[in-house]
Amino acid sequence: MKTILNISLILSVFILFSCNKDDSKDENNNIELIVGEWQLDKRFFLGKDGSVTEVELDPCDQFTTLTFNDDFTYFYTLRTGTNCEANNDRSGVYEFIEENRIILEGNTFAIYTIRGTVLDANYQESFFSEEFIKL
């Protein structure tokens, strides 16, 4: 009986110390992937037949940026017109919905997927997507 108790005690200690921190996905683990300024680089038209066609960007599109901060806030800058003036700039908060995917507050139809230094913006209710590059 004493041997069983000693073995149980040793196993319990081994199990206790072999457990490490929970490896569950935590949104803070990947925040360094998104934090920073991202510039619009490409826009694609998505055909109903599944085709994807790159669309030429307007000259002002080079000034369209998304900035993500480590406090889970973002700022979207859109420039249009002949002088590339501010148009429809907005800010808010973002959240991770998966390890490398985020949504912006109040904009759940757009899912942003991080692929290294590329950020894909897929708009669920429209026929286009965009690609941003990290500056």
Protein Blocks (a to p, Z undefined) as FASTA:
>chain_A
ZZmmmmmmmmmmmmmmmpccdfbdcfklmmmmmgccdddfbdcdddfkopacdddddfkl
mmgccdddfkopacddddedjkopaehiacdddddfbfkbccdehilmbccddehjaccd
ddfkbcbdcddddZZ
